Amino acid sequence: METKIIIYQLLPRLFGNDHPHCTPDGTLLENGCGKMADLTPRALSEIRKLGATHVWYTGILEHATQTDYSAYGIRPDHPAVVKGKAGSPYAIKDYYDIDPDLAVEVPRRMHEFEALVRRTHRAGLKVIIDFVPNHVARGYYSDAQPQGTAMLGEADDTSCAFSPANNFYYLPDQPLHGAFDMMAGATEPYREFPAKATGNDRFDAHPDTHDWYETVKLNYGIDYAGGHTPHFDPLPDTWTKMLDILLFWASKRIDGFRCDMAEMVPVAFWQWAIPQVKQHYPHLLFIAEVYQPDRYRAYLDGGFDYLYDKVGLYDTLRSIVCEEAPATRITAAWQSLGGMERRMLYFLENHDEQRIASRFFAGNPRRALPAMIVAACLNTNPVMIYFGQELGEAGMDHEGYSGTDGRTTIFDYWSLDAIRHWRTGGTFEAGQLSEGQQQLRAFYRRLLTLCNQESALREGLFFDLMYVNINGWRFNERKQYAFLRKHEGELLFIVVNFDHQRVDVAINLPPHAFDFLQIPQYEACRATDLLTGQRQTISLLPYKATDVVVEACSGVVLKVVF
């Protein structure tokens, strides 16, 4: 039986932190930090009950931080090149190690991660971690890499701006003169000579605060200064080092990699590396963060299983929820993919995006429920939610480096009210959740569990009904969206309503839908709304509109069994 992938993304650093009164820009000592151990069997069971099949543990690899772990043999990072007190999970400091913040016993951090993987699997969930291939922390240093392997940059010729044998790009004879505070409270300024190119493809010695100034770009054999010329023969040294890293983590029995900014790494590397990893670990998923639709096909051909659909369905659904675009844009979004829609990962929140409940997005988590129904039910491809999304977490805290931006910080030591109230000290008793939070979580649980309970959602066919309902008699194509899912003798008639008021709509079903999906015609048949359990009688005819009532900012998933 096929499984529809449902990913629950969380930051262990924040998930398990029960500190009730965090201080903006607070230290680890002041604000506390969640641990891998906080992902207990009970916690994982609750995540599984939500309908999740996979957990994406964000921020697992050791990254640069302002917390001093020198007592454990870990080199301190200069605060000038660390964003926030905790540091960015995407400024990797050691590709072969676990972030010490997440360990109860720092010397046993790898053992604690391996135990987390085992607990996750016992809970019936699979494990996804980040692979960050494009850039590393400016102070990258591995004290955990296997014996016999070479450090990134160890043998680089720093007199060359570019060499395919180098792991980094250099600005020969130029020190780094960042347009940011090079002291940041330290006794000495941060020094880098020669300067290295910055992670967001900045090939000069003067990155500023708008850049990924805390990171340096890895060299995969592309000479950016020389007209973006590829030098892949002989094989660039970075390729072999990164393959070793992928194989190292795959050996830890994880189930997938979410590959950060995969589009900033040449497709040729992925075409070379992914098959080699899958030769040993065929079950492993590779999910790519790619934002350029004209490159989607290349990265799928390069070996990726799934791609982010940020600039497609995410942007479309957000604009509809915010009343900036009509619901007809959903049709355009999936059609633009030209058959790749089953290879896309849908979401409404992640660590890069603003929270639905923030004033920067919808301001109310319930306003996005029709969008979530679309994301979960549109096709057989994966869907992801971000921890706290199902509880209406607003992301409106002023955490420190992150500021009040509608996002949950990835840079600061912090605690999330919604998660803390849900966890209730690890007991997961719902008493501390408001009635609204309990109702919201019940909706997400019902919707996400349907994705694998219903064969029509898990593996069925899809039919968009919008083209026969433009300028409909009782159907507003700006505010409503309707489609069908079908598998064997089961049909799902799905209608969502982005309007802020209840609607009684009449939806046309074209003759082609009956032919394509092999649907029998009914003057009257019994249908059950899978979201509420309510039963009603509807018609399924090519010459008569089907009447459906949909509540404000909601939807129906009407199931008909032939």
C-alpha positions in Angstrom: 0.0 0.0 0.0 1.3 3.4 -0.9 1.8 6.0 1.8 1.2 9.7 1.4 4.2 11.5 3.2 3.1 13.8 6.0 6.1 15.7 7.4 6.2 17.3 10.9 9.0 19.8 11.0 10.4 20.8 14.4 13.4 22.4 16.0 14.4 20.3 19.0 16.1 23.4 20.5 12.7 25.0 20.8 10.3 22.0 21.0 11.5 20.9 24.4 12.1 24.2 26.0 9.7 24.8 28.9 11.1 28.1 30.1 8.1 30.3 30.6 9.7 33.8 30.6 12.5 34.1 28.1 14.7 37.2 27.8 15.2 38.7 24.3 18.7 37.9 23.2 19.1 35.7 26.2 21.8 33.1 26.7 21.5 29.4 27.0 21.7 29.8 30.8 19.0 32.5 30.9 16.5 31.0 28.4 17.2 27.3 28.4 17.2 24.9 25.4 15.2 21.9 24.4 17.0 18.6 24.0 16.8 15.5 21.8 15.7 13.7 24.9 12.6 15.8 25.1 11.4 13.9 22.0 10.1 11.1 24.3 8.0 8.1 23.2 5.0 10.1 24.4 5.9 13.2 22.4 6.5 11.1 19.3 3.2 9.3 19.8 1.4 12.6 19.9 3.1 13.6 16.7 2.2 10.3 15.1 -1.5 10.7 16.2 -1.6 14.0 14.3 -1.1 12.0 11.1 2.6 12.5 10.6 4.7 9.8 8.8 8.0 11.7 9.0 9.7 14.1 11.4 12.1 16.6 10.1 14.5 17.4 12.9 15.8 20.9 12.1 19.1 22.0 13.5 20.6 18.6 14.3 24.1 19.2 12.9 26.7 21.2 14.9 26.5 24.8 13.9 28.2 28.0 15.0 27.0 29.4 18.4 27.9 32.0 20.9 27.7 29.4 23.7 31.1 28.3 24.8 31.7 24.6 24.7 35.5 24.7 24.8 35.4 22.6 28.0 34.3 19.7 25.7 37.0 20.3 23.1 34.8 22.3 20.8 36.4 25.5 19.4 34.5 28.7 20.3 33.1 30.8 17.6 33.7 34.5 17.2 30.4 36.3 18.0 30.8 38.6 15.0 30.1 35.7 12.7 27.3 34.1 14.6 23.7 35.3 14.1 21.9 35.3 17.5 23.1 33.8 20.7 22.2 30.2 19.6 23.3 30.7 16.0 21.9 29.6 12.7 21.3 25.9 12.1 22.5 26.6 8.6 25.9 27.8 9.5 27.4 24.3 9.9 30.5 24.1 12.0 31.1 20.4 11.9 29.4 18.2 9.3 30.2 15.1 11.3 28.8 16.1 14.7 25.6 16.8 16.6 24.9 20.2 18.0 25.9 20.2 21.6 23.0 22.4 22.7 20.7 19.4 22.0 22.5 16.9 24.3 21.8 16.2 27.9 25.4 14.9 28.2 27.5 16.8 25.6 30.2 14.0 25.2 27.4 11.6 24.4 25.6 13.8 21.9 26.0 11.3 19.0 24.7 8.5 21.1 21.7 10.6 22.1 21.0 11.3 18.4 21.2 7.6 17.6 18.8 6.9 20.4 16.4 9.6 19.0 16.4 7.8 15.7 15.6 4.5 17.3 12.7 6.1 19.4 11.3 7.8 16.3 11.3 4.6 14.4 9.6 2.7 17.3 6.9 5.4 17.3 6.2 4.5 13.6 7.8 7.6 12.2 10.7 8.2 9.9 13.6 10.7 10.3 14.6 13.5 8.1 17.6 15.8 8.8 19.1 18.7 7.0 22.0 18.4 4.6 23.4 21.9 4.1 25.7 21.5 1.0 26.2 25.1 -0.2 27.9 26.8 2.7 29.5 26.3 6.2 30.2 28.5 9.2 33.1 30.9 8.8 34.8 29.1 11.7 34.2 25.6 10.3 36.3 23.0 12.1 35.5 19.3 12.5 36.7 17.6 15.7 34.6 14.6 15.0 35.2 13.6 11.4 36.3 10.0 10.9 40.0 9.2 11.0 41.7 9.3 7.6 39.4 12.0 6.2 40.6 15.5 5.4 39.2 18.7 6.7 37.4 21.1 4.4 39.9 23.6 3.2 42.8 21.8 4.7 44.7 21.5 1.5 43.4 24.6 -0.3 45.7 26.8 -2.3 44.6 30.2 -0.8 46.6 32.1 -3.3 44.0 31.1 -6.0 40.6 32.8 -6.2 39.4 29.6 -7.8 40.7 26.1 -8.2 38.6 22.9 -8.6 40.9 21.3 -6.1 39.9 23.9 -3.4 36.9 23.6 -1.1 36.4 27.3 -0.8 36.6 30.5 -3.0 39.1 33.1 -1.9 39.8 36.8 -2.3 43.7 36.5 -2.5 45.6 39.1 -0.5 42.4 40.7 0.9 41.3 40.5 4.5 37.6 40.2 5.3 36.2 43.7 5.9 32.6 42.9 6.6 30.0 45.8 6.7 28.9 44.4 10.1 30.3 44.7 13.6 33.5 42.8 13.4 34.0 43.0 17.2 30.4 42.1 18.5 31.6 42.5 22.1 34.7 40.3 21.8 38.1 41.6 22.9 39.5 41.2 19.4 37.9 41.7 16.0 37.1 38.7 13.8 40.0 38.1 11.4 39.9 36.2 8.1 42.8 36.3 5.7 42.5 35.8 2.9 38.8 36.5 2.8 36.5 33.7 1.6 33.4 34.2 -0.6 30.2 34.5 1.4 27.5 31.7 1.3 24.9 33.7 -0.7 27.3 33.9 -3.7 29.0 37.1 -2.7 32.4 37.0 -4.2 34.0 40.0 -2.5 35.5 40.8 0.9 32.7 43.1 2.1 29.5 41.2 3.0 26.9 43.1 5.0 24.1 42.4 7.3 21.8 41.5 4.4 24.1 38.7 3.3 24.7 35.3 4.8 27.8 36.9 6.3 28.2 34.2 8.9 28.8 31.5 6.2 31.3 30.8 3.4 30.5 29.4 0.0 31.6 25.8 -0.9 33.3 25.2 -4.2 31.8 22.5 -6.4 34.0 23.2 -9.4 32.1 26.3 -10.9 34.4 29.2 -11.7 31.9 32.0 -11.0 34.4 34.8 -11.9 35.3 33.0 -15.1 31.9 33.0 -16.7 30.3 30.3 -14.5 32.5 27.7 -16.2 32.2 24.2 -14.8 35.4 22.2 -14.0 34.2 18.7 -13.2 37.0 16.7 -14.7 38.9 15.7 -12.7 36.3 15.4 -10.0 36.2 18.4 -7.7 37.5 17.6 -4.2 34.4 19.0 -2.5 32.3 16.4 -4.3 34.0 13.4 -2.7 34.0 15.1 0.8 30.3 15.8 0.6 29.5 12.3 -0.6 31.3 11.0 2.4 29.2 13.2 4.7 26.0 12.0 3.1 27.0 8.3 3.5 28.0 9.0 7.1 24.6 10.2 8.1 22.8 7.7 6.0 24.6 5.0 8.0 22.9 6.4 11.1 19.6 4.9 9.8 17.9 8.1 9.0 15.3 8.1 6.3 15.8 11.3 4.3 17.7 14.5 3.7 16.1 17.9 3.3 18.8 19.6 1.1 19.1 23.2 2.0 19.4 25.6 -1.0 20.1 22.6 -3.3 19.7 24.9 -6.3 23.0 26.7 -5.4 24.9 23.5 -5.9 25.3 22.2 -9.5 22.9 19.6 -10.7 25.9 17.6 -11.9 26.9 17.0 -8.3 23.5 15.6 -7.4 23.4 13.4 -10.5 26.7 11.9 -9.3 26.1 11.7 -5.6 22.4 10.7 -5.1 22.6 7.4 -7.0 25.7 6.4 -5.1 23.9 7.0 -1.8 20.8 5.2 -2.9 22.9 2.3 -4.1 23.6 1.6 -0.4 20.4 3.1 1.1 17.6 2.9 -1.6 14.9 4.0 0.8 16.4 7.4 1.5 14.4 10.4 0.5 16.1 13.5 -1.0 14.0 16.7 -0.8 15.4 19.8 -2.5 14.9 23.4 -1.6 14.6 24.9 -5.1 12.9 28.2 -5.9 13.3 28.5 -9.7 10.6 26.7 -11.5 12.6 26.6 -14.8 15.1 24.4 -13.0 12.6 22.0 -11.4 12.9 19.4 -14.1 16.7 19.4 -13.9 16.8 18.8 -10.2 14.2 16.0 -10.4 16.3 14.5 -13.2 19.3 15.0 -10.9 17.9 12.4 -8.5 15.7 14.3 -6.1 12.5 12.7 -5.0 10.6 15.9 -4.2 11.1 19.6 -4.4 9.7 22.6 -2.4 6.8 24.2 -4.1 7.3 27.6 -2.4 6.9 29.9 -5.4 4.0 27.8 -6.8 1.3 26.6 -4.4 2.6 28.2 -1.2 2.7 31.7 -2.7 -0.6 31.1 -4.4 -2.5 29.9 -1.3 -1.0 32.7 0.8 -2.1 35.3 -1.7 -5.7 33.9 -1.7 -5.9 33.7 2.1 -4.7 37.3 2.2 -7.4 38.3 -0.4 -4.8 39.3 -3.0 -5.6 36.7 -5.6 -8.6 34.6 -6.8 -9.0 30.9 -6.0 -8.6 30.2 -9.7 -4.9 30.7 -9.3 -4.7 27.2 -7.7 -5.5 25.7 -11.1 -2.8 27.8 -12.7 -0.3 26.8 -10.0 -0.6 23.0 -10.5 -1.0 23.3 -14.3 2.3 25.3 -14.5 4.2 22.2 -13.2 3.5 20.3 -16.4 3.2 16.9 -14.8 5.7 17.4 -12.0 3.0 18.2 -9.4 3.3 14.7 -7.7 6.9 15.5 -7.0 6.3 18.7 -5.1 6.3 19.2 -1.3 3.3 21.4 -0.2 3.3 23.5 3.0 1.9 26.7 4.5 4.5 27.2 7.1 8.2 26.3 7.7 11.1 27.9 9.5 11.7 30.4 6.6 8.1 31.6 6.3 5.9 33.8 8.5 3.4 32.1 10.7 -0.2 31.9 9.5 -1.5 33.4 12.7 1.0 36.3 12.7 -0.2 39.8 11.7 2.1 39.5 8.7 0.1 36.7 7.2 -3.5 35.9 8.1 -3.7 37.1 11.7 -6.0 34.2 12.5 -5.0 30.5 12.0 -8.5 29.5 11.0 -8.5 31.7 7.9 -6.0 29.3 6.3 -8.0 26.1 6.9 -9.3 26.0 3.3 -5.7 26.5 2.1 -4.6 23.6 4.3 -7.3 21.3 2.9 -6.1 22.1 -0.6 -2.4 21.5 0.3 -3.2 18.2 1.9 -5.8 16.9 -0.6 -4.8 18.2 -4.0 -2.6 15.3 -5.0 -0.6 12.3 -3.8 2.5 14.2 -3.0 3.9 15.1 0.4 2.6 17.8 2.7 4.3 19.4 5.6 3.3 21.3 8.7 5.6 23.3 11.0 5.5 22.6 14.8 2.9 24.8 16.4 1.0 25.5 13.2 -1.7 23.0 14.3 -2.0 25.1 17.6 -2.1 28.6 16.0 1.4 29.6 17.1 1.7 33.2 16.0 5.5 33.7 15.9 5.1 37.3 17.1 7.7 37.2 19.9 10.6 39.6 20.0 13.2 36.9 20.6 16.4 38.8 20.0 18.3 38.5 16.7 15.2 37.3 14.9 13.1 40.3 16.0 9.3 40.6 15.7 8.9 39.3 12.1 6.1 36.8 12.3 8.6 33.9 12.1 9.7 31.5 14.8 13.3 32.2 15.5 16.0 29.8 14.4 18.8 32.0 15.8 17.8 32.5 19.5 17.3 30.4 22.6 13.6 30.6 23.1 10.4 28.9 24.1 7.1 28.8 22.2 3.9 29.3 24.2 1.7 27.1 22.1 4.2 24.2 22.2 4.8 24.6 25.9 1.1 24.5 26.7 0.7 21.5 24.5 3.6 19.6 26.0 2.6 20.4 29.7 6.0 19.4 30.9 6.1 16.3 28.7 2.7 14.9 29.8 0.8 16.2 26.8 -2.4 16.7 28.8 -4.5 19.1 26.8 -5.7 21.1 29.8 -3.4 24.1 29.2 -4.6 24.5 25.6 -7.4 26.9 24.9 -10.7 25.6 23.4 -9.7 27.3 20.1 -6.3 25.5 20.1 -7.9 22.2 20.8 -10.4 22.6 18.0 -7.6 23.7 15.6 -5.5 20.7 16.5 -8.5 18.4 16.1 -9.0 19.8 12.6 -5.4 19.2 11.6 -5.4 15.7 13.1 -8.6 14.8 11.2 -7.3 16.2 7.9 -3.9 14.8 8.1 -5.0 11.3 9.2 -7.5 11.3 6.3 -4.5 11.6 3.9 -3.5 8.0 4.6 -6.9 6.6 5.7 -8.5 7.4 2.3 -7.2 5.6 -0.7 -8.5 8.4 -3.0 -6.2 10.9 -1.2 -3.3 8.5 -0.8 -3.1 7.3 -4.4 -6.2 8.4 -6.3 -6.8 10.4 -9.4 -7.4 14.2 -9.4 -9.9 16.3 -11.4 -10.1 20.1 -11.2 -13.6 21.4 -11.5 -12.9 25.1 -11.9 -13.0 25.4 -15.7 -16.7 24.6 -15.7 -17.6 26.8 -12.8 -16.2 30.2 -13.9 -19.0 32.8 -13.7 -21.2 30.1 -12.1 -24.7 30.7 -11.0 -24.0 30.2 -7.3 -20.2 29.8 -7.2 -17.6 32.6 -6.7 -14.4 31.4 -8.4 -12.5 34.1 -6.5 -13.5 32.6 -3.1 -14.2 28.9 -3.7 -12.3 26.1 -5.2 -13.6 22.6 -6.1 -12.0 19.3 -7.2 -12.5 15.6 -7.2 -10.3 12.7 -6.0 -11.2 9.1 -7.1 -9.9 5.6 -6.4 -11.7 2.5 -7.4 -15.2 2.7 -6.0 -14.7 5.8 -3.9 -15.1 9.4 -4.9 -14.2 12.5 -2.8 -16.0 15.7 -3.7 -13.9 18.5 -2.2 -15.0 22.1 -2.0 -13.2 24.9 0.0 -14.4 28.3 0.9 -11.9 31.2 1.4 -14.8 33.6 2.1 -15.5 34.9 5.6 -19.1 33.9 5.3 -21.0 30.6 4.9 -22.0 29.9 1.3 -24.5 27.7 -0.5 -22.8 26.9 -3.8 -23.9 25.1 -6.9 -21.1 23.2 -8.6 -21.1 22.0 -12.2 -19.7 18.5 -13.0 -18.6 18.2 -16.7 -19.3 15.0 -18.7 -15.6 14.6 -19.1 -15.2 14.1 -15.3 -17.7 11.1 -15.4 -15.8 9.6 -18.4 -12.2 10.2 -17.0 -13.0 9.1 -13.5 -15.6 6.4 -14.4 -18.2 7.9 -12.1 -21.7 6.6 -12.1 -24.5 9.2 -12.3 -26.8 9.7 -9.4 -29.9 11.8 -9.0 -29.4 11.5 -5.3 -26.7 9.7 -3.3 -25.5 9.6 0.2 -22.3 11.5 1.0 -20.3 11.8 4.3 -18.2 14.9 5.1 -15.0 13.3 6.3 -14.1 16.4 8.2 -17.2 16.5 10.4 -18.9 13.1 10.0 -22.1 14.8 8.9 -24.1 13.0 6.2 -26.1 14.6 3.4 -27.7 13.8 0.1 -26.2 15.2 -3.1 -26.6 14.7 -6.8 -23.9 13.6 -9.2 -25.0 14.5 -12.7 -23.4 16.0 -15.7 -26.4 18.2 -16.5 -27.4 19.4 -13.1 -25.3 21.4 -10.6 -24.5 19.8 -7.2 -25.6 21.9 -4.2 -23.1 22.1 -1.3 -23.1 24.2 1.8 -19.6 25.3 3.0 -18.9 27.2 6.2 -16.8 30.3 6.3 -13.0 29.7 5.9 -13.6 26.0 5.7 -14.2 23.1 3.4 -16.0 19.8 2.9 -14.6 16.5 1.9 -17.7 14.6 0.7 -17.2 10.9 0.3 -19.4 8.8 -2.0 -19.0 5.0 -2.2 -20.3 3.4 -5.3 
